[in-house]
Amino acid sequence: MNLSASAIALRSEEEMKKLDVEAFYSMRCVGVDKVGKKVTLEDGRVLRFDDLVIATGGTPFKPPIQGLNATNVHTLRTVHDANTILESSTGKNVVVMGSSFIGMEVASVLASKARSISVIGMETVPFERVLGVQIGQTMMKLHESKGVTFHMSNGVEKVVVDAVTNRATKVVLRNGAEVEVDVLVVGTGVRPATEFLKSTFELERDGSIKVDHKMAVLGENSIYAIGDVARIPYDDGTARIEHWNVAQNQGRIAAKSIAGKPPGDLPTPYFWTVQFGKSLRYCGHSENFDDVLVTGDLDALAFAAYFTENEKIKAVATLGKDPIASHCAELFRLGKMPNASYIKQGKNPLDIPLSANARGSSCMSGKSHGLSRNFAKVTGASSLQISAGLILAAAVIGYGAYRCTKRQ
């Protein structure tokens, strides 16, 4: 928080111009013509493309609860959102609705600045759905030690709003308790920003777009999707991962596909969250784990956790044990991750060697290749930019479009 957009950009405007990238900032895309290969912007301009990458990111979700349209109710998606929340929260009573990554990161940042922080969550402990009860309890204790108050196994019934100022004054919980509020942050997840594509693409129930291992939209030869909007092939099914690092890697794969180069393997999903200076790292993906095997010391915030489904390790989370997360990410990618019995025997996955001639790397670092085709990008909060004609990586906030006509 307390950022400027230029401070977190991976490419400056000057660099973009040198790379022959034409940018359209603060501009929504309102339609895509797949047959005519055209993208229509909200001001009526039309961009023609040979290849299109959809990276519109996600839109914060607000549940249908009375009072969430008050002026002091905020969601977090942009630099402006972050700065507004920070500026309005100093010395105030802050309520955070949602106890997963966005909500807990907001609480950790504001704990030393706000008068009070209250987190409301439907789970029994924070992060329960993704990290399980043990780690959730550990992270909850960390927050409580910094003054954060929790209202778990609960929900918001309604928000009381002052009729004159249109500001929220109280949050009424489902158990009848009331929490005073000056600033309410809603961190209840995001939805893929694909509403404008409903009539053009076959969307999944959650609004995502299915892609193949090249990040190409299924059934399309020259249209790609990356980031929050993309549902990728993973294990025996599909997955949608909401993290900028994942979007960057997917952007690299889409770029190689457009350039006619072998895209390589989809890297293992890898992300992290920082809470009060403690970085919890996570690799793999598990939506239905049936057990969590923990090694190390939870109380000392130095542990590794292995998420299993039918004895198969599907994901790993670490805190204070970063090498294990990075090593396991490669083991997943190489198909060398051991099963649960290996961990139960007290063995360490760091002892499993990585192949010296493994294909590619989990970081997916790539070389530049020329593109001789017009390239249009429908962009949002996901990651993509272009270097010497090849999309490499950058973070972009808000809606807009890029067009690249770099020649070989």
Secondary structure, DSSP 4 states (H G I P E B T S, - for coil): ----HHHH-SS-HHHHHHTTEEEEES--EEEEETTTTEEEETTS-EEE-SEEEEE--EEE---S-TTTTSTTEE---SHHHHHHHHHHHTTSEEEEE--SHHHHHHHHHHTTTSSEEEEE-SSSSTTHHHHHHHHHHHHHHHHHTTTEEEE-S--EEEEEE-TTT--EEEEEETTS-EEE-SEEEE-S-EEES-GGGTTTS---TTS-EEB-TTSBBTT-SSEEE-GGGEEEEETTEEE----HHHHHHHHHHHHHHHTTS---PPPPPEEEEEETTEEEEEEE--SS-SEEEEEEETTTTEEEEEEEETTEEEEEEEES-HHHHHHHHHHHHHT---BHHHHHTT--GGGSPPPTT-SS-TT---------S-EEEEESSSB--EETTEE---B--SSEEEEE----
